[in-house]
Amino acid sequence: MLSRFKICDAHVHLGRSGPWQPYSKPTIFVEELINLFDQFNVERAIVFPNPNVGDKYPETNDYIAQCVNKYPDRLVGFGRVDPRRGKDAIDEVIRFKEKLALTGLKLHPMVECFRPDHLFFDKFFAKMTELRVPLLIHTGNGFSSPGLILKVAKKYPDLTIIFGHLREGCINALKQSENIYVETSGTLPEFIEISVDIDEDWVLFGSDVPYYRYPVQIAIVDAANISQKAKRKVYCENFQRLFTAT
Ligand SMILES: [Zn+2]
């Protein structure tokens, strides 16, 4: 199934997986991913490591950089770190931005087990703002609840934050802040319609491949009752605007 729209995807995992989700096969390497992109009309995507354990993030960030070097027109590389590591986490972001030329950072407060609005992470988010590193943050339950991430967005208005998975709570965040994008993986068409109504320039298509599948994620956006113009923005144009400089 080839989408009628050219697609830019704001949420794609790449590389070897940690020991999660035995029912799915989240390990995917770059050639297989590019084949998938060609199959589904995906022109560009944000790619970042699978969730991992211990101190494996630096080596998985290296792999993302190798892939971006191989396919610079198709991939926008985001690294991962465990922000609980304080200065080490900041140093790793500096390394992957300056030495590996990755663009942004993916955070998953549940997997990395940190409460984003805790004072301990002030220094971290202040540094991300200073480095102009855009963030993609998983939203969901507990530490990943959109309300906690909204607090960070409000405290650091110059930090660009993409709220992953466009949950109901993300709509409230989108209304309240100027620096928030939402990304559609795993959402409902109704939430896309409401978000586009709030501001169609801040909604990005996301798939969460390989955890979710393109036919389903594309069908969700296709089912949203929004204008063709808004659909083009969601599928690709908003992403292109956000990453023109990269
Ligand atoms: Zn994901």
Boltz pocket constraint, residues with backbone or C-beta under 6 A from the ligand:
constraints:
  - pocket:
      binder: B
      contacts: [[A, 11], [A, 13], [A, 208], [A, 211]]
      max_distance: 6.0
